[in-house]
Amino acid sequence: MNAVELKNIRARFSLRKTYLFNDINLEIPSEKITSIYGPNAVGKTTLLRIIANITRNIKLDKSSFISYNHNGTKPYIAFAPQDYLASLLPWYGIDYNLSLPLKVKGNHSDDEAKDIVIKLKNYFNYKPDTDKVYELSGGQKQMLVLLRCLVVKPDLLILDEPFSALDIYKGYKLRDAFLKYLEDNKITTLIVSHNLEETVYFSDNIVFLKHDNGTTFIESVENIDIPHPRTSINMYNALILEYVKQFKEKYIHD
């Protein structure tokens, strides 16, 4: 079953006449991790925004159709943007920022929300020395945004460069914890990363985008047949590196 289906997507920026996307068709399977990969300025973030229905400054043709297969109701979508700092409330504390989605949904008591936040922080061993968001490091702020996406289990999780601000050691540990959490909770996830090894490590499927003559199209969708569980120590093992080698030969264009 597919969580999201895109059909005949034609889209352009509001101030441009040429279309960035022309006839994009894509199926995003439920409870799987799908990555979007491509060169800079190919439209990866724009495609994420279209799927998340954040379409300010984006014009979609009337022929464009997006279907969310969620029992006839609108799915709960959590989105971690590339510009993650803009999504935080720095004048509030960490726990307030984490619990904000619970407050918005309004179906949890204060005690229930507090318990959920504590369990999530413990699961990811998120224990900064300060509660003041403006005192956090860049990596700690990015991790805060990622955890906030999970505080209400989303029907669709969308992550744009989710580990770009983390140092190598913390990045490895967080990737492992994050992947295990997504697998255990069967969360349909869509990720953009510029790191091909990381992309293969996370993904069940990879959508390769290509830009040509002003238009972006899907060059291919590749299935990653690597067994779970995976750990970041395996990010450079023979199976992943073989996929990376093949994909670089097929899709990395000078």
C-alpha positions in Angstrom: 0.0 0.0 0.0 1.2 3.5 -0.8 1.0 6.3 1.8 1.2 9.0 -0.9 0.7 9.1 -4.6 1.7 11.9 -6.9 0.2 12.1 -10.3 0.9 14.5 -13.2 2.6 17.0 -11.0 3.3 20.2 -12.9 4.7 22.9 -10.7 6.6 26.2 -11.1 7.6 29.1 -8.8 5.1 31.9 -8.7 7.4 34.5 -10.4 8.5 32.1 -13.1 6.8 31.0 -16.3 8.8 27.8 -16.9 7.9 24.7 -15.0 10.4 23.1 -12.6 8.4 19.9 -12.5 6.5 18.6 -15.5 4.5 15.4 -15.2 6.0 14.0 -12.0 4.5 10.6 -11.0 5.6 9.0 -7.7 4.4 6.4 -5.2 5.6 6.6 -1.6 5.1 3.2 0.1 3.6 3.0 3.6 5.8 2.3 6.6 8.9 2.5 4.5 11.8 5.1 4.2 12.0 6.7 0.8 14.8 9.1 0.0 15.0 11.8 -2.7 18.5 12.3 -4.2 19.8 14.6 -6.8 22.2 17.5 -7.4 21.9 21.0 -5.9 19.0 23.1 -7.2 17.3 20.1 -8.8 14.1 20.8 -6.7 14.4 18.2 -3.8 13.2 20.6 -1.1 10.5 22.0 -3.4 9.2 18.4 -4.0 9.1 17.8 -0.2 7.2 21.1 0.3 4.6 20.0 -2.4 4.1 16.6 -0.7 3.8 18.4 2.7 1.3 20.8 1.2 3.5 23.8 2.0 3.1 25.5 -1.3 3.6 29.1 -0.7 5.3 30.7 -3.8 4.7 27.4 -5.7 2.0 27.1 -8.4 0.6 23.7 -9.1 -1.3 23.0 -12.4 -4.9 22.0 -12.0 -3.9 18.6 -13.5 -1.6 17.9 -10.5 -3.0 15.3 -8.1 -1.8 14.3 -4.7 -3.5 11.4 -2.9 -2.9 10.6 0.8 -4.1 7.1 1.6 -5.2 7.6 5.2 -8.6 6.1 5.6 -10.2 9.1 4.0 -8.9 11.5 6.5 -6.1 14.1 6.3 -2.8 12.6 7.6 -0.7 14.1 10.3 2.5 15.3 8.6 5.6 16.2 10.6 8.2 18.3 8.6 11.8 19.1 9.7 13.0 21.8 7.3 16.5 22.4 6.1 16.3 25.8 7.8 15.5 24.1 11.1 16.4 27.2 13.2 13.4 29.1 11.9 11.0 26.4 13.2 12.1 26.7 16.9 10.8 29.1 19.6 14.0 30.2 21.2 12.4 32.3 23.9 10.7 29.1 25.3 12.4 26.1 26.9 13.3 22.7 25.4 10.3 20.9 26.9 7.9 23.6 25.7 9.3 23.3 22.2 9.0 19.5 22.3 5.5 19.5 23.6 4.1 22.1 21.2 2.6 19.5 18.7 0.8 17.9 21.6 -0.6 21.2 22.7 -1.7 22.0 19.1 -3.5 18.6 18.8 -5.1 19.2 22.2 -5.8 15.6 23.0 -3.2 15.1 25.9 -3.3 16.4 29.4 -0.3 18.4 30.7 0.9 15.3 32.7 0.5 13.1 29.6 2.5 15.5 27.5 5.2 15.8 30.0 5.5 12.0 30.2 5.7 11.7 26.4 8.5 14.3 26.3 10.5 12.7 29.0 10.3 9.2 27.4 11.3 10.6 24.0 14.3 12.5 25.5 15.4 9.4 27.3 15.1 7.2 24.3 17.4 9.5 22.3 19.6 10.3 25.3 18.9 14.0 24.7 20.2 15.8 27.8 21.6 19.2 27.0 23.2 21.1 29.9 20.7 24.0 29.6 16.9 24.2 29.0 17.3 27.5 27.1 17.0 26.9 23.4 19.0 29.9 22.4 22.0 28.5 24.4 22.0 25.2 22.5 24.6 24.3 19.9 23.5 24.0 16.2 23.5 20.2 16.5 21.4 20.2 19.7 18.9 22.6 18.0 18.7 20.3 15.0 18.2 17.3 17.2 15.4 19.2 19.1 13.6 19.7 15.8 13.9 16.0 14.9 12.6 14.9 18.2 9.7 17.4 18.1 8.6 15.7 14.8 8.3 12.4 16.7 6.5 13.6 19.8 3.2 13.0 18.1 3.6 9.9 16.0 3.2 11.3 12.5 1.5 9.5 9.6 4.1 10.9 7.3 7.5 12.2 8.4 9.4 14.5 6.0 13.1 15.4 6.8 15.2 17.8 4.8 18.9 17.3 5.5 18.1 16.1 9.0 21.7 15.4 10.3 23.7 18.1 8.6 24.6 20.0 11.8 25.7 17.0 13.9 29.3 16.0 14.5 30.4 12.6 13.3 30.2 10.7 16.5 26.8 12.1 17.6 25.6 11.8 14.1 26.3 8.1 14.0 24.5 7.4 17.3 21.5 9.5 16.4 21.2 7.9 13.0 21.1 4.5 14.6 18.5 5.5 17.2 16.4 7.4 14.7 16.4 4.5 12.2 15.4 2.0 14.9 12.6 4.3 16.1 11.2 4.7 12.6 11.4 0.9 12.0 9.8 0.0 15.4 7.0 2.5 15.0 6.5 1.8 11.3 6.5 5.5 10.3 6.3 6.4 6.6 9.3 8.6 6.1 10.6 10.8 3.3 14.2 12.0 3.5 16.5 14.3 1.5 20.3 14.0 2.0 23.3 15.0 0.0 25.3 12.1 1.5 24.9 9.1 -0.8 26.2 6.7 1.8 23.7 8.0 4.4 20.9 7.9 1.8 21.5 4.2 1.0 21.9 3.4 4.8 18.5 4.8 5.6 16.5 3.9 2.5 14.2 1.2 1.4 13.8 3.2 -1.9 15.7 6.1 -3.5 14.1 8.5 -6.0 16.8 9.9 -8.3 16.0 13.3 -9.7 17.6 14.8 -12.8 17.5 18.4 -14.2 17.7 19.0 -17.9 16.7 22.0 -20.1 15.2 23.8 -17.1 12.9 20.9 -16.0 13.3 18.3 -13.3 12.1 14.8 -13.8 12.5 11.4 -12.0 15.4 9.5 -13.6 14.8 6.3 -11.7 13.5 4.8 -8.4 15.8 2.2 -6.9 15.0 -0.4 -4.3 17.6 -1.0 -1.6 17.8 -4.7 -0.7 19.8 -4.6 2.4 18.5 -6.4 5.5 17.4 -4.7 8.7 18.4 -3.9 11.3 21.1 -1.5 10.0 23.6 0.4 12.0 25.8 3.4 11.0 28.9 1.3 11.5 27.6 -0.6 8.4 27.4 2.7 6.4 30.6 1.8 4.7 30.3 -1.9 4.5 30.6 -3.8 1.2 26.8 -3.9 0.5 26.2 -0.2 0.9 29.4 0.7 -0.8 28.5 -1.4 -3.8 25.1 0.4 -4.1 27.0 3.7 -3.8 29.4 2.7 -6.5 26.6 1.7 -8.9 24.6 4.8 -8.2 27.5 7.1 -8.7 28.2 5.5 -12.1 24.5 5.7 -13.2 23.3 8.9 -11.7 26.1 11.3 -10.7 26.5 13.5 -13.8 29.3 16.0 -14.2 
